[in-house]
Amino acid sequence: MLTQKAKYGLKALLMLAERPFGQLVLVAEIADRENVPRKYLELILLELRKNGLLHSQRGRNGGYGLAKPPEEITFGRVIRVLDGPLAPFPCASINAYRKCDDCRDEVTCGVRIQMRRVRDAIADVLDNVTIAEAAEAAAAISALEVEDHSQEQHGLGI
């Protein structure tokens, strides 16, 4: 299961992706819009900045912005930065592999074999979904909802 930290980080990146590339947004604005505790969000954004996904500027016209185009930032990268490996167990991880202390034979371990499949499936999805794609999908759904609401107000709804 993903942590709140990863969820908040993804929400912040999606909001930033709605803006023109390079435009800075204040932490308070992101926190208010995404309903995220400001102090916690500051720590998350700092971690994303340290890992090259965001840039920041202090001062009057400061804030945070995407350091890369949203088409180049995947959900998988963000989750690994904020939560660590995608694998459910260390023995199933590619980047953070660690042998289980209680395993007699990891080559034939049924749990490890299946958790490797789970890890591969998760990575296949998350490493192929970009912040840009997710932001575009959310905008399209939002536009449909606005259109449906408008039709209902004008008596055109079914």
Secondary structure, 3 states (H helix, E strand, C coil): CCCHHHHHHHHHHHHHHCCCCCCCECHHHHHHHHCCCHHHHHHHHHHHHHCCCEEEECCCCCEEEECCCHHHCEHHHHHHHHHCCCCCCHHHCCCCCCCCCCCCCCCCCHHHHHHHHHHHHHHHHHCCCEHHHHHHHHHHHHHHHHHHHHHHHCCCCC
